[in-house]
């Protein structure tokens, strides 16, 4: 089940009644009559115009990359781990890193859980939107396993903890269904002031973000070619940058999860490249030889005998 999502643009969504599903962060109120609803900060991205006419270098890059991969396969050469998304011509994205860092910083006076809820909803919408453009290419025949870059494989765990291997489209359907059910649950994502966030809310957000990361990783591993030919690769980069910035700011994901796209973080300048190994320090000079022991003082002269008495 791929759900329809709103397009990208960075603005504050006005309006929203209680129970409408919109998030209104604490501290910013909009009153209508006697009712007050939370105002949602839908995290949408500014300055994302319709895709421009196709630059010829994108088609050339994709075609050349695919030809090289096929030639290596025919000749039996080890293909290594070629990654189309690391090609220089395909590394554009729609928003500079500085704006993305500012986007995820918690504003003064806003509730932390409200802020996490707003970004979780935004990521859900954006991941679902991008995946929906390539969902017809993601079938049980083309993607029999849910995989990420580097041969990473993802298994689905249901609510009882039962592990199962499913095809990628089924896995994504589970992710979208679970996330939609979770964000619509008033006891988990409350929209009314009478309802508080549960104590385990951050744990719920961590699981949702982890599952959405799996979908993003699969699109990079299996469907980046289609996204590049559709000129939507920059939107995927932007969604990945948003997810990465949120994770780095609030430590929502385990490093083992994000390692598969660490090289992309560096290529998109979301993370500084590893510094070269420092030269070993020169060995410390040997300690100075101990000073020779001082010569013992000569023994004192014996006292003279007492004088004899007459």
FIRO-255904 format. One line per 10 residues: number of its first residue (from 1); their letters; for each residue x, y, z of N, C-alpha, C. Coordinates in steps of 0.1 Angstrom, whole numbers, m for minus. Example, Ala and Ser with C-alpha at 12.3 -4.5 7.8 and 13.67 -1.06 7.14 Angstrom:
REM FIRO-255904
1> AS> 132,m57,78,123,m45,78,132,m33,78  128,m22,71,137,m11,71,129,0,79
//
This chain:
REM FIRO-255904
1> XXXXXXXXXX> 9,m12,0,0,0,0,9,12,0  10,19,m11,17,32,m12,7,43,m11  9,52,m2,0,62,1,3,75,m6  m7,83,m10,m4,95,m17,2,105,m6  11,113,m10,17,123,m1,18,136,m8  20,146,1,20,160,m4,33,163,m11  34,172,m20,47,175,m27,56,183,m18  68,185,m23,78,193,m15,76,208,m17  77,215,m6,78,230,m6,78,233,9  86,243,12,88,245,26,79,257,30
11> XXXXXXXXXX> 69,254,38,60,264,43,53,258,55  47,267,63,39,262,74,25,260,70  20,249,73,6,245,69,m3,252,79  m12,261,73,m21,268,81,m34,259,83  m41,262,94,m53,255,96,m51,241,103  m63,234,105,m62,221,111,m71,221,123  m81,212,123,m90,211,134,m85,199,143  m90,198,155,m87,187,163,m92,174,157  m83,164,157,m87,151,152,m85,150,137  m80,161,130,m78,161,116,m66,153,112
21> XXXXXXXXXX> m57,150,121,m45,143,118,m33,153,117  m35,166,117,m25,175,116,m18,177,130  m5,180,129,3,182,142,4,197,144  1,201,156,3,215,160,13,216,172  25,220,170,35,220,181,30,228,193  34,224,205,30,231,217,37,244,217  30,254,222,35,268,223,31,277,211  25,271,200,20,279,190,5,276,188  m3,284,192,m18,281,192,m25,289,182  m35,283,177,m45,289,168,m58,287,173
31> XXXXXXXXXX> m66,297,177,m79,295,183,m90,297,173  m100,289,173,m112,290,165,m124,288,174  m130,299,178,m141,298,187,m135,294,201  m141,283,207,m136,279,220,m126,268,219  m123,264,207,m114,252,206,m100,257,202  m90,250,206,m76,253,202,m70,240,197  m63,241,186,m57,229,180,m42,232,179  m35,221,179,m20,222,177,m17,226,162  m8,235,161,m4,239,147,7,230,142  5,225,130,15,215,125,26,223,118
41> XXXXXXXXXX> 38,219,119,49,223,111,53,212,102  46,212,91,49,202,81,63,205,75  72,196,76,86,199,71,86,197,57  84,207,49,85,207,35,96,215,30  101,213,18,114,219,14,112,230,4  118,241,7,117,253,m2,125,251,m14  121,258,m24,128,260,m37,130,246,m43  120,239,m45,120,226,m53,111,228,m65  116,235,m76,108,237,m87,106,224,m95  97,224,m105,96,213,m114,110,209,m120
51> XXXXXXXXXX> 112,197,m122,125,193,m128,128,200,m141  140,205,m143,143,212,m155,145,202,m166  146,207,m179,149,198,m190,161,189,m187  160,177,m192,170,167,m189,184,171,m194  193,172,m185,207,174,m189,212,162,m196  219,163,m207,224,151,m214,233,143,m206  241,150,m197,251,142,m190,245,132,m181  233,133,m176,226,123,m167,224,111,m175  218,112,m187,215,100,m195,229,94,m199  239,102,m202,252,96,m206,258,89,m194
61> XXXXXXXXXX> 257,95,m183,263,88,m171,256,75,m168  243,75,m168,235,62,m165,238,52,m176  238,56,m189,241,46,m199,255,40,m198  265,49,m196,279,45,m195,281,36,m183  275,39,m172,276,31,m160,270,17,m163  258,16,m169,252,3,m171,260,m5,m181  266,1,m192,274,m6,m202,286,m12,m195  293,m4,m186,304,m10,m180,301,m22,m171  289,m21,m164,285,m32,m155,282,m44,m163  275,m42,m175,272,m54,m183,285,m60,m189
71> XXXXXXXXXX> 294,m52,m193,307,m57,m199,314,m65,m189  315,m60,m177,322,m68,m166,315,m81,m164  302,m81,m164,295,m93,m162,297,m103,m173  298,m98,m186,300,m108,m197,314,m113,m196  324,m105,m193,338,m109,m193,341,m117,m180  332,m118,m171,335,m125,m159,344,m118,m149  345,m105,m151,354,m97,m142,346,m94,m129  353,m94,m118,346,m90,m106,341,m76,m107  328,m74,m105,322,m61,m106,324,m53,m94  328,m59,m83,330,m51,m71,316,m47,m66
81> XXXXXXXXXX> 315,m35,m62,303,m30,m57,300,m16,m63  297,m16,m77,295,m3,m83,282,4,m78  283,16,m77,272,24,m71,269,36,m80  258,35,m87,255,46,m96,253,59,m89  247,58,m76,244,71,m69,256,78,m65  268,73,m66,281,80,m62,287,87,m74  281,86,m86,286,93,m98,285,108,m96  295,115,m100,295,129,m98,284,137,m104  280,132,m116,269,139,m123,255,137,m116  254,128,m107,241,125,m100,241,128,m85
91> XXXXXXXXXX> 250,137,m81,251,140,m67,245,153,m63  237,159,m73,230,171,m69,219,169,m59  216,179,m51,205,178,m42,199,192,m41  188,193,m35,180,205,m36,182,215,m25  189,211,m15,190,220,m3,203,219,3  210,230,6,224,230,12,223,224,26  235,219,30,235,212,43,232,221,54  237,234,53,234,243,64,220,245,67  211,246,57,197,248,59,191,235,65  196,223,61,191,211,66,194,210,81
101> XXXXXXXXXX> 206,214,85,209,213,100,200,223,107  197,234,102,188,244,109,174,238,109  171,230,99,157,225,98,154,216,110  164,208,114,161,198,125,164,203,139  170,214,140,173,219,154,160,223,161  159,219,173,147,221,181,145,236,184  134,242,180,133,256,183,130,258,198  134,270,202,131,273,217,116,274,219  112,267,230,98,267,234,90,256,229  95,248,219,87,237,214,90,224,221
111> XXXXXXXXXX> 80,216,223,81,203,230,89,194,221  98,186,227,107,177,220,99,166,213  89,160,219,81,150,213,73,155,201  68,168,203,61,174,192,70,176,180  82,180,182,92,182,171,95,169,164  98,158,172,100,145,166,88,140,158  76,143,163,64,138,156,63,145,143  65,158,142,64,166,130,74,161,119  87,158,123,97,154,114,94,139,110  88,131,119,85,117,115,74,117,104
121> XXXXXXXXXX> 64,125,106,53,126,96,59,131,83  68,141,83,73,146,71,81,136,64  90,129,71,98,118,65,89,107,59  79,104,66,69,94,61,63,98,47  59,111,47,53,116,35,63,116,23  75,120,26,85,122,15,90,109,10  93,99,19,97,86,15,87,79,7  74,80,11,63,74,4,61,80,m9  63,93,m10,61,100,m23,72,96,m33  85,95,m29,95,91,m38,94,77,m42
131> XXXXXXXXXX> 91,68,m32,89,54,m36,78,52,m45  67,59,m44,56,58,m53,59,60,m67  69,68,m70,73,70,m84,79,58,m91  85,49,m83,92,38,m89,86,25,m84  74,25,m78,68,13,m72,65,3,m83  62,8,m95,59,m2,m106,71,m10,m110  83,m5,m107,95,m12,m111,99,m22,m99  93,m20,m88,96,m29,m76,86,m39,m75  89,m51,m80,79,m62,m80,86,m74,m73  78,m85,m71,84,m97,m65,93,m103,m75
141> XXXXXXXXXX> 92,m101,m88,101,m107,m97,114,m99,m98  114,m86,m98,126,m78,m99,133,m77,m86  125,m77,m75,131,m75,m61,126,m86,m52  131,m98,m54,125,m109,m45,129,m108,m31  140,m100,m28,144,m97,m14,145,m83,m11  143,m79,1,144,m65,5,159,m63,8  166,m56,m1,180,m54,0,184,m39,0  196,m37,5,202,m23,5,215,m24,m1  223,m13,m2,236,m13,m8,245,m23,m1  255,m28,m9,265,m37,m3,259,m51,0
151> XXXXXXXXXX> 248,m54,m6,242,m68,m3,235,m69,10  233,m57,17,226,m58,30,211,m63,27  207,m72,36,193,m78,35,186,m74,47  173,m71,45,164,m67,57,153,m78,58  151,m82,70,140,m91,73,129,m84,81  117,m88,79,106,m81,86,103,m88,99  101,m80,110,97,m85,123,83,m80,126  74,m89,128,60,m85,131,59,m80,146  47,m77,150,45,m72,164,48,m82,175  48,m95,171,52,m105,181,67,m109,180
161> XXXXXXXXXX> 74,m102,171,88,m105,170,92,m116,161  82,m121,153,84,m132,144,91,m126,132  102,m133,128,111,m129,117,106,m136,104  105,m128,93,102,m134,80,109,m127,69  113,m134,59,119,m129,47,108,m127,36  106,m115,32,96,m112,22,102,m104,10  95,m103,m1,99,m96,m12,99,m81,m9  107,m73,m16,108,m59,m13,95,m51,m14  86,m54,m24,73,m46,m24,65,m50,m12  65,m62,m8,57,m66,4,63,m60,17
171> XXXXXXXXXX> 76,m59,18,83,m53,29,79,m38,30  80,m31,18,76,m17,18,61,m15,22  53,m24,17,39,m23,21,37,m24,36  44,m34,42,44,m35,56,48,m22,63  59,m16,58,64,m4,64,54,7,64  48,9,52,39,20,50,26,18,58  21,5,59,9,2,66,12,4,81  23,m1,86,26,1,100,27,15,104  34,23,96,37,37,99,23,45,98  15,42,88,2,49,88,m6,46,100
181> XXXXXXXXXX> m7,33,104,m14,29,115,m9,36,128  4,37,129,10,43,141,8,58,142  9,65,131,7,80,132,m7,83,133  m16,74,130,m31,77,131,m36,73,145  m27,66,153,m31,62,166,m30,73,176  m42,77,181,m42,89,190,m35,86,203  m33,74,207,m25,71,219,m10,72,217  m6,72,205,8,73,202,12,86,196  5,91,186,7,105,181,m6,113,184  m6,118,196,m19,125,201,m20,139,193
191> XXXXXXXXXX> m32,142,190,m35,155,184,m44,164,193  m47,159,205,m56,167,214,m48,170,227  m50,181,233,m43,185,245,m45,175,256  m57,169,257,m60,160,268,m51,147,267  m45,144,256,m38,132,254,m23,136,254  m15,129,262,m1,131,262,7,121,254  19,124,251,27,114,244,31,103,253  31,91,248,34,79,257,49,80,261  52,73,272,66,74,277,76,67,267  71,58,259,80,51,250,79,57,236
201> XXXXXXXXXX> 75,70,235,73,76,222,86,77,214  97,80,220,110,81,212,113,67,207  110,56,214,113,43,209,105,40,196  92,45,196,83,43,185,89,51,173  94,63,175,100,71,164,112,64,159  120,58,168,132,52,163,129,40,154  119,33,157,115,21,148,110,26,135  101,37,135,96,42,122,107,47,114  116,55,119,127,61,112,136,50,106  138,39,114,147,28,109,140,21,97
211> XXXXXXXXXX> 127,19,98,120,12,87,120,21,75  118,34,76,119,43,65,133,44,59  143,43,67,157,42,62,159,30,54  153,19,57,154,7,49,148,9,35  137,16,35,131,19,22,140,28,13  146,38,20,155,47,13,167,39,8  173,30,16,184,22,12,181,13,0  169,7,0,165,m1,m11,163,7,m24  158,19,m23,157,27,m35,171,30,m41  181,33,m32,194,35,m37,200,23,m43
221> XXXXXXXXXX> 198,11,m37,204,m1,m42,197,m7,m54  184,m5,m56,177,m13,m66,170,m4,m76  167,9,m73,159,17,m82,165,31,m85  178,33,m82,183,46,m84,184,49,m99  186,39,m107,186,41,m122,173,47,m127  162,41,m122,149,47,m127,147,61,m121  151,63,m109,149,77,m103,158,87,m111  170,83,m115,178,92,m122,173,95,m136  167,85,m143,162,87,m156,149,95,m155  142,95,m144,130,103,m142,133,117,m136
231> XXXXXXXXXX> 146,119,m134,151,132,m128,145,134,m114  144,124,m107,139,125,m93,150,121,m83  162,119,m88,173,114,m78,176,125,m68  175,138,m72,178,149,m63,168,149,m51  156,145,m54,146,145,m44,149,134,m34  154,122,m39,158,112,m30,170,116,m21  179,123,m28,191,128,m20,186,137,m9  176,146,m12,171,155,m2,165,148,9  157,138,6,150,130,17,160,123,26  171,118,19,181,111,27,189,121,35
241> XXXXXXXXXX> 191,133,30,198,143,38,190,147,50  177,148,48,168,152,60,169,141,70  167,128,66,168,117,75,181,116,83  192,119,75,205,118,81,207,129,91  203,141,88,204,153,97,197,150,110  184,145,108,176,142,120,183,131,129  189,121,122,195,110,130,208,116,137  216,124,130,228,129,136,225,139,147  214,146,147,210,155,157,205,148,169  197,138,168,190,131,179,194,117,181
251> XXXXXXXXXX> 203,112,173,209,98,175,197,88,175  190,87,164,178,78,163,182,64,158  193,63,151,196,51,144,209,45,149  210,32,149,223,26,152,233,28,141  246,29,144,256,31,133,256,19,124  253,7,129,253,m5,120,243,m3,109  232,4,112,221,5,102,226,15,91  232,26,94,235,36,85,249,34,77  256,24,81,269,22,75,268,20,60  257,14,56,256,10,41,255,22,32
261> XXXXXXXXXX> 252,34,38,252,46,30,261,57,35  272,52,42,281,62,48,289,69,37  292,61,26,299,68,15,291,79,8  278,77,8,269,87,2,269,99,11  269,97,24,269,109,33,282,117,30  293,111,28,305,119,25,304,125,11  299,118,1,298,124,m12,288,136,m13  278,135,m5,268,147,m4,273,157,6  284,155,11,290,165,21,281,166,34  274,155,37,267,155,49,276,151,61
271> XXXXXXXXXX> 287,145,58,297,141,68,311,144,63  320,148,71,333,151,67,340,137,64  348,137,53,356,125,50,365,121,61  368,108,63,377,104,74,391,111,72  396,116,82,409,123,82,420,112,80  431,116,72,442,106,70,448,103,84  453,91,84,458,86,97,470,94,101  470,99,113,481,107,117,494,99,118  506,106,114,519,99,115,522,96,129  528,84,131,531,81,145,540,91,151
281> XXXXXXXXXX> 538,94,163,546,103,171,560,98,172  570,107,172,584,103,174,586,98,188  594,87,188,596,81,202,602,91,212  597,90,224,602,99,234,617,97,236  625,107,239,639,105,241,641,96,254  652,88,254,654,80,266,656,88,278  652,83,289,654,91,302,669,93,304  672,105,310,686,108,313,691,98,323  704,95,322,710,86,331,710,91,345  707,83,355,707,88,368,720,93,373
291> XXXXXXXXXX> 720,104,381,732,110,386,739,100,395  753,99,395,760,90,403,757,93,418  757,83,426,754,86,440,765,94,447  761,103,455,771,111,462,781,103,471  793,107,471,803,100,479,799,102,494  801,91,502,797,92,516,807,101,523  801,108,532,809,118,540,819,111,549  832,116,550,842,110,559,837,109,573  841,98,580,836,97,594,842,108,603  835,112,612,839,123,621,851,119,630
301> XXXXXXXXXX> 860,128,633,872,124,641,868,121,655  874,111,661,870,107,675,873,119,685  865,120,695,867,131,705,879,128,713  887,138,717,900,136,725,896,130,739  905,122,745,902,116,758,902,127,769  895,126,779,895,136,790,908,138,797  912,149,801,925,152,808,925,145,822  937,140,825,938,133,838,938,143,850  933,140,861,932,149,873,944,147,881  949,157,888,961,156,897,957,148,910
//
